[in-house]
Amino acid sequence: MLSLPPSKARAPAVGLGDYVMSGGVLRAMIRFENVTKVYEQNARPALDSVSLDINRGEFTFLVGASGSGKSTFLRLILKEDKASSGSVYVAGQNVANISSWRVPKLRRGIGVVFQDFRLLPQKNVFANVAFAMQVIGKSRSIIRETVPEVLKTVGLEGKERRMPHELSGGEQQRVAIARAVVNRPGILLADEPTGNLDPITSMGIMGVLDKINQNGTTVVMATHDDDIVNEMRRRVVELKNGKVIRDEAKALYTSMIPVVGESRRLKDASGEELNRAQGAQL
C-alpha cells in the first residue's frame, strides 16, 4: 500500500497553522463565503456568489465545462487572484489579509499538480523533488532521507536518477505529485492532473492521490474525466457560469438529482407533461 511513513504523515503542514477551530475541532480547511470574481475583460463573473466549505481530509472534485470557474477557484485558494467580493479562507486565514511577503509561506502549505507536469528538464527525478525542499531551506540530510520515501509512496522507487525525458507520461506526473507533497502540505490542488494520460495510467495516478488523501491531506481536483469521478465516488462540486449548481457527496460526474436553479424548470416541465397525458385520456 502506498503511504507516507507515519511520523511524516502526522507532521504539521508548513504554513497552514492557524486552522479554523471550534472546540478544538477543525471546521474547514477551505472556505468560500459569497465569493465573486470578475475579470475586467469579461462581462460575466468567473465566479458568482460561491459559498462552500471543504473540510480537512476531504477529497473534492470540481467539475464543469471549460470556463465554468474551476481554475479561478483554485487560483483564489493560492492567492494568485483576488476575489472581487466575498472572503476566501485557507486553514482559517482570510487570504485577503495575508500580506504579499507572507504569501510564499501560505503556498508552502499547498501542493499543486498541473496537467502538463512542469518538471525541470535538466534535473533528474530525485533533484526535481528535492528542489521543492531546497527552496524552503531544508537541510541536505533531511532531503536525502525524505525524497526516497516520497518517491516510494508514488511508485517511483529505484528511478531517482532517471531524467524526465526517460519517463512515461504517467511517471512524469508521479514525479510532479511527489514534488507537490514532499513538504507534507495540508492541501493538494490538482488541476486536470490526468488530462494528458490514458485511462489506465489515469487510474494509477488516482490511486496515488487517494493514498495521499488517506494520510490526511485535503485534495481538491478539477477534472473533465467522468470515468475517474464515477470510479472514485467522492464529493462533487459542479460549476456552471461561475455558480455552484451541484454539491453532492459520493457522487457521479453527472447526477440525476436536479441541480440548483433547475428544480423549478424540471417541476414545471413534468407538470406540463402530466397535463398533456391527462388531456389525452379525456
Secondary structure by P-SEA (a helix, b strand, c coil): cccccccccccccccccccccccccccccbbbcbbbbbbcccccccccbbbbbbcccbbbbbbbcccccaaaaaaaaaccccccbbbbbccccccccccccaaaaaaaabbbbcccccccccccaaaaaaaaaaaacccaaaaaacaaaaaaaaccccccccccccccaaaaaaaaaaaaccccccbbbbccccccccaaaaaaaaaaaaaaaaabbbbbbbbccaaaaaaaccbbbbbccccccccccccccccccccccaaaaaaaaaaaaaaaaaaaac
